Amino acid sequence: MTLRSPLQWPASYPLALVIALMALVPVGVLFGLASDEVQLFDAHNLKVLTNTLLLMVFTVLGAILIGVPLALLTAYVQMPGRRLWLILLAAPLAIPSYIGAFTLYAAFGRGGEIENLSGLPMPAMDGLAGASIVMILYSYPFVMLTTRASLLSLDASLVNAARTLGMSLTASLWRVVLPRVATGVAAGGLLVALYTLSDFGTPAIMRLDTFTRVIFVEYNAFGLSQAAMLSLQLLVIVGLVLFLESRVRGSRERPGRHLTLWPGRWQRLAIALSVVPVLVLAIVLPLAVFGVWLFREGTEGFELSYAWNSAHASFLAAVFAVVLAVPVAHAAIAGRAGRLMERMTYFGFGVPGIVMGTALVYIGLRLPFLYQTLALLVLAYVLRFLPLAVGSVRSTAEGLDPSLVKAARVLGASPREAFQRVTLPLTVRGMVAGAALVFLEAMRELPATLMLGPTGFETLATYLWRVYEAGYFGRAAIPGLLLVLMSALGLALMLSGERRAEFDVTETPHS
């Protein structure tokens, strides 16, 4: 047996370390930039902090109130078209929240689309209430999916035992099932909190001063130092949420017999009617508004170059992200130091797009050959979404049979040759999946694209934002529908990885 010297790192470590350090550069830049700001905190910051925290709290509470019952519904209740219900209820995840905010803002209120079409006066949707409603509608699937995964891993034997002891079905679900999926609910709630903190479009459209909106205002007013200070304050909150998320452990309960509920006809009807308002507000209404705008104004103002620009920049980001993800993923598998490097790359995913944009704008100002270039925009996408590619490549590489590499080495292949001829081809599937996720997320990214895009470089997301600012709402139909379509592909990718649970225990609500 031979011992490896500490200096003999795996071949992937040096490159993985460089990539991991790159992910930390934006934060270092923000600290340097914020050092020019004299005032750390003022009364306006307190108002912004209050708005941000209130929006986060209301959104998390609302997402849990909607997501947990829907998780129970999709995990346990036998409904006609059960798979379709799951897809429909998860579909809001496929729609960027700023699109939902845009359409709901235009649909409600005095002179809104609903009032114009029906003559019925509708309340306005803006401010803290409007932003909370929109964020809840487009983030509850985080809670639903994490809670559902926990529910599907439970053993229903305890529920059966509780029922035999005389406990009602509702009481057994409340006292036996829900406490055992608390970690799933907490994990989903923390994801909702992160999503809310990083979202820029919804608070901006709803005219609510949160950190992301005020940072963008400061950036436009050339207040980079103040924007950096606000970004660091936002990062403190994001860091706290990420810390809490890292402390949430998944359930270690051994999978067992699953629970299936068979509702009666009227119960099925009542369940369907209870979820319809959510689907109407989150999916039907935005698509209907886009349809009305498309019918009314056609494709006026839209150019195919916007879609090409989105696809071009996103494709480059996907390719570079996968190239960088390969050494990081293999370093993570090789040892503890590699896993630390992998965790460092995840920091970029936790940094909101508006914060990443602020840091890279400063870098661009110091390096004029980079400022407002496609290269800087692609770099922002890569730093933000690299963890998506790393996770996909690593999970695929971990599933490989190590005996294949050993066999190649026994047959005389060098480590590099074994990697190129055995490991790399077998991880192609993970690389393609990771690239697809990065591509789709980059297509949706709004604030970083607004701040870093080259002059005259219009994408679907930025064009949608421009028409909102100019008040030409009707011109948002085509880019909005295209973004929804692209996001739906991302959702399909995600749901395709979910294994179908086997239901072998039945229980009726009447028993």
C-alpha positions as CSV (number, residue, x, y, z in Angstrom):
1,M,0.0,0.0,0.0
2,T,1.4,3.4,-0.9
3,L,0.5,6.7,0.7
4,R,-0.1,9.7,-1.5
5,S,1.8,12.9,-0.7
6,P,-0.4,15.8,0.4
7,L,1.1,17.7,-2.5
8,Q,-0.1,15.1,-5.0
9,W,-3.5,16.5,-5.6
10,P,-5.9,14.9,-8.1
11,A,-5.4,16.4,-11.5
12,S,-8.8,18.2,-11.4
13,Y,-8.0,20.2,-8.2
14,P,-5.9,23.1,-9.6
15,L,-8.4,24.0,-12.2
16,A,-11.3,23.5,-9.8
17,L,-9.7,25.8,-7.3
18,V,-9.3,28.5,-9.9
19,I,-13.0,28.2,-10.9
20,A,-14.1,28.2,-7.2
21,L,-12.1,31.4,-6.5
22,M,-13.7,33.0,-9.6
23,A,-17.1,32.5,-7.9
24,L,-15.9,34.6,-5.0
25,V,-14.6,37.5,-7.0
26,P,-17.9,39.5,-7.2
27,V,-18.2,39.6,-3.4
28,G,-14.6,40.9,-3.1
29,V,-15.4,43.5,-5.7
30,L,-18.5,44.6,-3.8
31,F,-16.5,45.1,-0.5
32,G,-13.9,47.2,-2.4
33,L,-16.7,49.3,-4.0
34,A,-18.7,49.8,-0.8
35,S,-15.6,51.1,1.0
36,D,-16.2,54.4,-0.8
37,E,-19.6,54.7,0.8
38,V,-19.5,56.8,4.0
39,Q,-22.9,56.0,5.4
40,L,-23.6,52.3,6.3
41,F,-27.3,52.6,7.1
42,D,-29.9,55.3,7.0
43,A,-33.7,55.7,7.5
44,H,-34.4,54.9,3.8
45,N,-32.4,51.7,4.2
46,L,-34.6,50.8,7.2
47,K,-37.7,51.2,5.0
48,V,-36.2,49.1,2.3
49,L,-35.1,46.4,4.8
50,T,-38.6,46.3,6.3
51,N,-40.3,46.0,2.9
52,T,-37.9,43.2,1.9
53,L,-38.4,41.2,5.0
54,L,-42.2,41.7,5.0
55,L,-42.3,40.5,1.4
56,M,-40.2,37.5,2.3
57,V,-42.2,36.6,5.3
58,F,-45.6,37.0,3.6
59,T,-44.5,35.0,0.6
60,V,-43.1,32.1,2.7
61,L,-46.2,31.9,4.8
62,G,-48.5,32.0,1.8
63,A,-46.4,29.5,-0.1
64,I,-46.6,27.1,2.8
65,L,-50.4,27.6,3.2
66,I,-50.9,26.7,-0.5
67,G,-48.0,24.3,-1.1
68,V,-48.5,21.9,1.8
69,P,-52.2,21.0,1.0
70,L,-51.3,20.6,-2.7
71,A,-48.4,18.3,-1.7
72,L,-50.8,16.1,0.2
73,L,-53.2,16.2,-2.8
74,T,-50.6,15.3,-5.4
75,A,-48.9,12.6,-3.2
76,Y,-51.8,10.8,-1.7
77,V,-55.1,11.6,-3.3
78,Q,-56.2,9.5,-6.3
79,M,-57.8,12.0,-8.8
80,P,-58.7,11.4,-12.4
81,G,-55.7,12.6,-14.5
82,R,-53.5,12.6,-11.5
83,R,-50.2,13.2,-13.4
84,L,-51.8,16.1,-15.3
85,W,-52.8,17.7,-12.0
86,L,-49.2,17.5,-10.8
87,I,-47.9,19.1,-14.0
88,L,-50.5,21.9,-13.9
89,L,-49.9,22.6,-10.2
90,A,-46.1,22.7,-10.7
91,A,-46.4,24.8,-13.9
92,P,-46.2,28.2,-12.2
93,L,-42.6,27.3,-11.6
94,A,-42.1,27.5,-15.3
95,I,-43.3,31.1,-15.6
96,P,-40.8,33.8,-14.5
97,S,-42.5,35.8,-11.7
98,Y,-41.8,39.1,-13.5
99,I,-44.0,37.8,-16.4
100,G,-46.8,37.0,-13.9
101,A,-46.3,40.4,-12.2
102,F,-46.5,42.2,-15.6
103,T,-49.7,40.5,-16.7
104,L,-51.5,40.7,-13.3
105,Y,-50.5,44.3,-12.9
106,A,-52.0,45.0,-16.4
107,A,-55.1,42.9,-15.8
108,F,-56.3,44.4,-12.5
109,G,-57.0,47.9,-11.4
110,R,-58.8,50.8,-12.9
111,G,-58.7,50.6,-16.7
112,G,-57.1,47.1,-16.5
113,E,-57.7,44.4,-19.1
114,I,-60.4,42.7,-17.0
115,E,-62.4,45.9,-16.5
116,N,-62.0,46.7,-20.2
117,L,-63.3,43.3,-21.3
118,S,-66.0,42.7,-18.7
119,G,-66.9,46.2,-17.4
120,L,-66.4,44.9,-13.9
121,P,-64.3,47.2,-11.7
122,M,-61.3,45.4,-10.2
123,P,-59.0,46.4,-7.4
124,A,-55.4,47.4,-8.3
125,M,-52.6,44.9,-7.7
126,D,-49.5,46.7,-6.6
127,G,-47.5,47.5,-3.6
128,L,-46.7,45.0,-0.8
129,A,-50.0,43.2,-1.2
130,G,-49.7,42.8,-5.0
131,A,-46.0,41.7,-4.8
132,S,-46.8,39.2,-2.1
133,I,-49.7,37.7,-4.1
134,V,-47.5,37.4,-7.2
135,M,-44.6,35.9,-5.4
136,I,-46.8,33.4,-3.6
137,L,-48.4,32.3,-6.9
138,Y,-45.1,31.6,-8.5
139,S,-43.1,30.2,-5.6
140,Y,-45.5,27.8,-3.8
141,P,-44.4,24.9,-6.1
142,F,-41.0,25.0,-4.2
143,V,-42.9,24.0,-1.0
144,M,-45.2,21.6,-2.8
145,L,-42.4,19.7,-4.5
146,T,-40.1,19.4,-1.5
147,T,-43.0,18.4,0.8
148,R,-44.3,16.0,-1.8
149,A,-40.9,14.3,-2.0
150,S,-40.9,13.9,1.8
151,L,-44.5,12.5,1.8
152,L,-43.7,9.9,-0.8
153,S,-40.8,8.6,1.3
154,L,-42.9,8.1,4.4
155,D,-44.1,4.7,5.6
156,A,-47.9,4.8,6.0
157,S,-47.9,2.1,8.7
158,L,-48.1,4.7,11.4
159,V,-51.1,6.3,9.8
160,N,-52.8,2.9,9.7
161,A,-51.9,2.4,13.3
162,A,-53.4,5.8,14.3
163,R,-56.6,5.0,12.4
164,T,-57.0,1.6,14.1
165,L,-56.7,3.5,17.5
166,G,-59.6,5.6,16.5
167,M,-58.0,8.8,15.2
168,S,-59.8,10.5,12.3
169,L,-58.0,10.7,8.9
170,T,-57.6,14.5,9.2
171,A,-56.2,14.2,12.8
172,S,-53.8,11.4,11.7
173,L,-52.5,13.5,8.8
174,W,-52.1,16.5,11.1
175,R,-50.5,14.7,14.1
176,V,-48.7,11.8,12.4
177,V,-47.8,12.8,8.8
178,L,-47.1,16.5,8.9
179,P,-44.5,16.5,11.8
180,R,-42.5,13.9,9.8
181,V,-42.3,16.1,6.7
182,A,-41.4,19.3,8.6
183,T,-37.9,19.3,7.1
184,G,-39.4,19.1,3.6
185,V,-41.7,22.0,4.3
186,A,-38.8,24.0,5.8
187,A,-36.5,23.3,2.9
188,G,-39.2,24.5,0.5
189,G,-39.9,27.6,2.6
190,L,-36.2,28.5,2.6
191,L,-36.1,28.1,-1.2
192,V,-39.1,30.5,-1.4
193,A,-37.2,33.0,0.8
194,L,-34.2,32.9,-1.4
195,Y,-36.3,33.3,-4.5
196,T,-38.1,36.2,-3.0
197,L,-34.9,38.0,-1.9
198,S,-33.3,37.6,-5.3
199,D,-36.3,38.6,-7.4
200,F,-36.0,41.9,-9.1
201,G,-38.9,42.1,-11.7
202,T,-41.8,41.6,-9.4
203,P,-41.0,44.3,-6.8
204,A,-40.1,46.7,-9.6
205,I,-43.3,46.2,-11.5
206,M,-45.4,46.3,-8.3
207,R,-43.6,49.5,-7.3
208,L,-42.4,48.2,-4.0
209,D,-39.0,49.4,-2.7
210,T,-37.1,46.3,-1.9
211,F,-33.3,45.9,-2.0
212,T,-33.3,44.6,-5.6
213,R,-35.4,47.5,-6.9
214,V,-33.4,50.2,-5.0
215,I,-30.1,48.7,-6.1
216,F,-31.2,49.0,-9.7
217,V,-32.3,52.6,-9.2
218,E,-28.9,53.5,-7.6
219,Y,-27.1,51.8,-10.5
220,N,-29.1,53.9,-13.0
221,A,-28.3,57.0,-11.0
222,F,-24.5,56.1,-11.2
223,G,-24.5,55.5,-7.4
224,L,-22.3,52.3,-7.7
225,S,-21.0,52.7,-4.1
226,Q,-24.4,52.9,-2.6
227,A,-25.6,50.1,-4.9
228,A,-22.7,48.0,-3.6
229,M,-23.4,48.8,0.0
230,L,-27.1,47.8,-0.5
231,S,-25.9,44.6,-2.3
232,L,-23.8,43.7,0.7
233,Q,-26.7,44.3,3.1
234,L,-28.9,42.1,0.9
235,L,-26.1,39.4,0.8
236,V,-26.1,39.3,4.6
237,I,-29.8,38.3,4.6
238,V,-29.2,35.8,1.7
239,G,-26.2,34.4,3.6
240,L,-28.4,33.9,6.7
241,V,-31.0,32.1,4.7
242,L,-28.4,29.9,3.0
243,F,-27.0,29.0,6.4
244,L,-30.4,28.0,7.6
245,E,-30.9,26.0,4.5
246,S,-27.6,24.1,5.0
247,R,-28.9,23.2,8.5
248,V,-32.0,21.6,7.2
249,R,-31.5,17.9,7.0
250,G,-33.6,15.6,4.9
251,S,-35.7,12.8,6.5
252,R,-33.8,9.7,7.2
253,E,-36.9,7.6,7.5
254,R,-36.8,4.4,5.6
255,P,-39.3,4.2,2.7
256,G,-42.2,1.9,3.2
257,R,-45.8,1.4,2.3
258,H,-47.4,4.4,0.7
259,L,-50.8,5.9,1.5
260,T,-53.5,6.3,-1.1
261,L,-56.7,8.2,-0.5
262,W,-59.8,7.6,-2.7
263,P,-62.2,10.6,-2.4
264,G,-65.8,10.3,-3.5
265,R,-67.3,12.1,-6.5
266,W,-68.3,15.3,-4.6
267,Q,-65.1,15.3,-2.7
268,R,-63.2,15.2,-6.0
269,L,-65.3,18.1,-7.3
270,A,-64.7,20.1,-4.2
271,I,-60.9,19.5,-4.4
272,A,-60.8,20.5,-8.1
273,L,-62.8,23.7,-7.4
274,S,-60.5,24.6,-4.5
275,V,-57.4,24.6,-6.7
276,V,-58.9,26.2,-9.7
277,P,-58.4,29.9,-8.4
278,V,-54.7,29.2,-8.0
279,L,-54.3,27.9,-11.6
280,V,-56.5,30.6,-13.1
281,L,-54.4,33.4,-11.4
282,A,-51.0,31.8,-12.0
283,I,-51.4,30.3,-15.5
284,V,-54.7,31.0,-17.3
285,L,-54.9,34.8,-16.7
286,P,-51.3,35.6,-17.8
287,L,-51.7,33.5,-20.9
288,A,-55.1,35.0,-21.6
289,V,-53.7,38.5,-21.2
290,F,-50.9,37.7,-23.7
291,G,-53.4,36.2,-26.0
292,V,-55.5,39.4,-25.9
293,W,-52.5,41.5,-26.6
294,L,-51.4,39.3,-29.4
295,F,-54.8,39.5,-31.0
296,R,-55.0,43.2,-30.5
297,E,-51.6,44.3,-31.6
298,G,-50.1,41.4,-33.4
299,T,-46.3,41.2,-33.6
300,E,-45.7,44.9,-34.0
301,G,-42.3,46.0,-32.7
302,F,-41.0,42.5,-32.2
303,E,-37.9,41.4,-34.0
304,L,-36.5,37.9,-34.3
305,S,-33.1,39.2,-33.4
306,Y,-34.3,39.5,-29.8
307,A,-34.9,35.7,-29.6
308,W,-31.6,35.0,-31.4
309,N,-29.7,37.2,-28.9
310,S,-31.3,35.4,-26.0
311,A,-30.5,32.0,-27.5
312,H,-27.0,33.0,-28.5
313,A,-25.9,34.4,-25.2
314,S,-27.6,31.5,-23.3
315,F,-26.0,28.9,-25.5
316,L,-22.5,30.3,-24.9
317,A,-23.2,30.4,-21.2
318,A,-24.4,26.8,-21.3
319,V,-21.3,25.6,-23.1
320,F,-18.8,27.4,-20.9
321,A,-20.6,26.4,-17.7
322,V,-20.4,22.7,-18.7
323,V,-16.7,23.0,-19.6
324,L,-16.0,24.5,-16.2
325,A,-18.3,22.1,-14.4
326,V,-16.4,19.0,-15.4
327,P,-13.2,19.6,-13.4
328,V,-15.3,20.9,-10.4
329,A,-17.5,17.9,-10.4
330,H,-14.6,15.5,-10.6
331,A,-12.8,17.3,-7.9
332,A,-15.8,17.0,-5.7
333,I,-15.8,13.3,-6.2
334,A,-12.1,13.0,-5.6
335,G,-11.9,14.2,-2.1
336,R,-12.9,16.6,0.7
337,A,-11.0,19.6,-0.6
338,G,-12.8,19.1,-3.9
339,R,-16.1,19.1,-2.2
340,L,-15.2,22.4,-0.5
341,M,-14.3,23.9,-3.9
342,E,-17.7,22.7,-5.3
343,R,-19.5,24.4,-2.4
344,M,-17.6,27.6,-3.2
345,T,-19.0,27.6,-6.7
346,Y,-22.5,27.4,-5.2
347,F,-22.0,30.9,-3.7
348,G,-22.6,32.4,-7.2
349,F,-26.0,30.8,-7.4
350,G,-26.9,32.4,-4.0
351,V,-26.0,35.9,-5.2
352,P,-29.0,37.7,-6.7
353,G,-28.6,38.7,-10.3
354,I,-28.9,42.4,-9.5
355,V,-25.9,42.0,-7.1
356,M,-23.9,40.0,-9.6
357,G,-24.6,42.7,-12.2
358,T,-23.4,45.5,-9.8
359,A,-20.1,43.7,-9.1
360,L,-19.4,42.9,-12.8
361,V,-20.3,46.4,-13.9
362,Y,-17.5,47.7,-11.7
363,I,-15.1,45.1,-13.1
364,G,-16.1,46.3,-16.6
365,L,-15.5,49.9,-15.8
366,R,-11.9,49.0,-14.6
367,L,-11.4,46.8,-17.7
368,P,-12.9,48.9,-20.6
369,F,-12.3,46.1,-23.1
370,L,-14.9,44.1,-21.2
371,Y,-17.5,46.7,-20.4
372,Q,-20.8,46.2,-22.1
373,T,-19.5,43.2,-24.1
374,L,-21.1,39.8,-24.7
375,A,-18.2,38.2,-22.9
376,L,-19.0,40.0,-19.6
377,L,-22.7,39.1,-19.9
378,V,-21.8,35.4,-20.5
379,L,-19.4,35.5,-17.6
380,A,-22.3,36.7,-15.3
381,Y,-24.5,33.9,-16.5
382,V,-21.7,31.3,-16.0
383,L,-21.0,32.5,-12.4
384,R,-24.7,32.6,-11.6
385,F,-25.7,29.2,-13.0
386,L,-22.5,27.1,-12.8
387,P,-23.8,25.1,-9.9
388,L,-26.7,23.8,-12.1
389,A,-24.2,22.2,-14.4
390,V,-21.9,21.1,-11.6
391,G,-24.7,19.3,-9.8
392,S,-25.9,17.5,-13.0
393,V,-22.4,16.4,-14.1
394,R,-21.4,15.3,-10.6
395,S,-24.6,13.2,-10.0
396,T,-24.0,11.4,-13.3
397,A,-20.3,10.8,-12.7
398,E,-21.0,9.4,-9.2
399,G,-23.2,6.8,-10.8
400,L,-20.5,5.4,-13.0
401,D,-19.1,2.0,-12.3
402,P,-15.4,2.5,-11.2
403,S,-14.4,-0.9,-12.4
404,L,-14.7,0.5,-16.0
405,V,-11.9,3.0,-15.4
406,K,-9.9,0.3,-13.6
407,A,-10.3,-2.0,-16.5
408,A,-9.1,0.7,-18.9
409,R,-6.0,1.3,-16.7
410,V,-5.3,-2.4,-16.6
411,L,-5.4,-2.5,-20.4
412,G,-2.7,0.1,-20.5
413,A,-4.6,3.4,-20.7
414,S,-3.1,6.5,-19.0
415,P,-5.3,8.4,-16.5
416,R,-6.0,11.1,-19.1
417,E,-6.8,8.5,-21.8
418,A,-9.1,6.6,-19.4
419,F,-10.9,9.9,-18.6
420,Q,-11.2,10.8,-22.3
421,R,-12.3,7.4,-23.5
422,V,-14.4,6.1,-20.6
423,T,-15.4,8.7,-18.0
424,L,-16.2,11.6,-20.3
425,P,-18.4,9.7,-22.8
426,L,-20.4,8.2,-19.9
427,T,-21.1,11.6,-18.3
428,V,-22.3,13.2,-21.6
429,R,-25.9,12.8,-20.5
430,G,-25.3,14.8,-17.3
431,M,-23.5,17.4,-19.2
432,V,-26.3,17.8,-21.7
433,A,-28.9,18.1,-18.9
434,G,-26.7,20.6,-17.0
435,A,-26.3,22.6,-20.2
436,A,-30.0,22.6,-20.8
437,L,-30.7,23.9,-17.3
438,V,-28.1,26.7,-17.6
439,F,-29.5,27.7,-21.0
440,L,-33.0,28.0,-19.8
441,E,-32.1,29.9,-16.7
442,A,-29.9,32.3,-18.7
443,M,-32.9,32.9,-21.1
444,R,-35.0,34.1,-18.1
445,E,-32.4,36.2,-16.4
446,L,-33.5,39.8,-16.3
447,P,-31.5,42.2,-14.0
448,A,-28.0,41.0,-15.0
449,T,-28.9,41.2,-18.7
450,L,-30.3,44.7,-18.2
451,M,-27.1,45.9,-16.5
452,L,-24.4,44.0,-18.5
453,G,-25.9,43.6,-22.0
454,P,-24.0,45.3,-24.8
455,T,-25.5,48.6,-26.1
456,G,-28.3,47.7,-28.5
457,F,-28.3,44.0,-27.5
458,E,-31.9,43.3,-26.8
459,T,-33.1,39.9,-25.5
460,L,-36.6,38.6,-24.9
461,A,-36.3,39.5,-21.2
462,T,-34.9,43.0,-21.7
463,Y,-37.4,43.7,-24.6
464,L,-40.2,42.8,-22.3
465,W,-38.9,45.1,-19.6
466,R,-38.5,48.0,-22.1
467,V,-42.1,47.7,-23.3
468,Y,-43.2,47.7,-19.7
469,E,-41.3,50.8,-19.0
470,A,-42.5,52.5,-22.1
471,G,-46.1,51.5,-21.4
472,Y,-46.5,49.5,-24.7
473,F,-47.9,46.5,-22.9
474,G,-49.3,44.9,-26.0
475,R,-45.9,44.4,-27.5
476,A,-45.0,42.1,-24.6
477,A,-47.1,39.2,-26.0
478,I,-44.6,37.5,-28.2
479,P,-41.5,37.7,-25.9
480,G,-43.7,36.7,-22.9
481,L,-45.1,33.7,-24.7
482,L,-41.7,32.6,-25.9
483,L,-40.2,32.9,-22.4
484,V,-43.1,30.9,-21.0
485,L,-42.5,28.2,-23.6
486,M,-38.8,28.0,-22.9
487,S,-39.4,27.9,-19.2
488,A,-41.9,25.1,-19.6
489,L,-39.1,23.0,-21.3
490,G,-37.1,23.5,-18.1
491,L,-39.9,22.3,-16.0
492,A,-40.4,19.3,-18.2
493,L,-36.7,18.5,-17.7
494,M,-37.0,18.7,-13.9
495,L,-40.2,16.6,-13.7
496,S,-38.8,14.0,-16.0
497,G,-36.3,13.1,-13.3
498,E,-38.9,12.4,-10.7
499,R,-39.5,8.8,-10.1
500,R,-43.0,7.5,-10.0
501,A,-44.0,6.3,-6.6
502,E,-45.7,3.0,-6.2
503,F,-48.9,3.0,-4.3
504,D,-49.6,-0.3,-2.7
505,V,-51.7,0.6,0.4
506,T,-55.2,2.0,0.0
507,E,-57.2,4.0,2.4
508,T,-60.5,5.8,1.8
509,P,-61.6,8.9,3.7
510,H,-64.8,7.1,4.6
511,S,-63.1,4.2,6.5
